[in-house]
Structures are given as C-alpha cells and as structure tokens.
C-alpha cells in the first residue's frame, strides 16, 4: 500500500473491502488516539481498551462517514463520544481498580510523579475543557480541527485552551506539589 495515500484514499479503499487500507488508517492514527484518550480519561488501561473499541466501531460504521477527508476528526469525535459513555458506565469498575491500586506499594520515579500530577491536574478541568486541552496543547491539533472533532464552537475551543493552560499552570505551579 502506498505510504503517501491520504486518509480519504484509504477510507475509499476500505469501503470496497480492503482490510489493508483500514489497517493503514489504524497504524496512522492509533498513537494519537490513544494519547488523546489517555489524557481525557486519566486512566491508561481504560484508554487503551477504549481505543480498540473506537477502531472497531469505526470499521463497522465507516460507511456512515460523509466526508472521507475528515476521517481523523470523525474518528476522534467518535472516541470523545464513546469516552463519555464509557466513563459513565465504568464508574464502579474504576472505583474497584483504584482501591486495589491504593493497596499496592509505591515506587514512583520523578517522571511518574510528574505524569501523575499532570493527570490529576487534567482531571480537575471540566470534561470539554480537558478534551480541548488534550487535543490542542498535548496533541498539536489546530483549534479548528478540535472544534470539528468535538463539535464545540471555535470560540469555545479557543477559550478552553486559554483557560485550560492557565488552570494547569495554576494547579501544577512551579514544584508540581498538588
């Protein structure tokens, strides 16, 4: 399969039955999708599981994609929607998992501590703001791309980025004490 093919080309090939084309779409977007879901959910295991479910849903719903050139936004929008549903339905399981984790011995490195502080700070942001910050600040998305993927007005995205950055700086401070 040609490495330079666009997402639209790969979607079209997938729609006529090319498993290899869809596999290429997964290869192209899975790392960014997993990173986004990890940031908005704060739980790496749940995010990885959900990413697999998102790609499965994308495969089964690909024929519903109206603009093949917008595959990435469609995929991340689906991930955002599925994340919200997943989080609502998995509250008890997460509570049980967190209780188990609390019983485990702590051997954190400074990098782990920074990641945990950032995850905790991200969790203090509102749900929409957390998603926008994860895409724009951590994922390198443009405000317009995030607006399209999350179905949030562009001005709101810009506001969430600005306020989210300020809030994270306030929460984390200089020493990341929180």
Secondary structure, 3 states (H helix, E strand, C coil): CCCCCCHHHHHHHHHCCCHHHHHHHHHHHHHHHHHHHHHHHCCHHHHHHHHHHHHHHHHHHHHHCCCHHHHHHHHHHHHHHHHHHHHHHCHHHHHHHHHHHHCCCCCCCHHHHHHHHHHHHHHCCCHHHHHHHHHHHHCCCCHHHHHHHHCCCHHHHHHHHHHHHHHHHHHHCCCCCC
